[in-house]
């Protein structure tokens, strides 16, 4: 984990899109889930690891990434983004595994992401 004092705005090298799932009427009395852009922000993007897992009779890759963004909180001071949201970057989507308020200082959020994870 990177400390807050080690991050500055010049290190935000990637523009990512944070998306939130919305339930939308399908016009036939039901509803469907769709993803809407919640925010487009600059982030410090870094690959963490790659692995493979056996799933549904095949091997599927699972890559993990970290994105550090400026803190955005709700009215109670908790991080605004959650593991229910997802990140889009360079045409790919990443499930958010965790959202960490770095050093509990409300300056930077660390998003731990999984490509191909459950969204």
Secondary structure, DSSP 8 states (H G I E B T S, - for coil): ---GGG--GGG--EEEEEEEEEEEE-SSS-EEEEEEEEEEEEEEEEEEEEEEEEETTEEEEEEEEEEEEE--B-TTSSBS--TTSEEEETTEEEEEEEEEEGGGSSSEEEEEEEET---
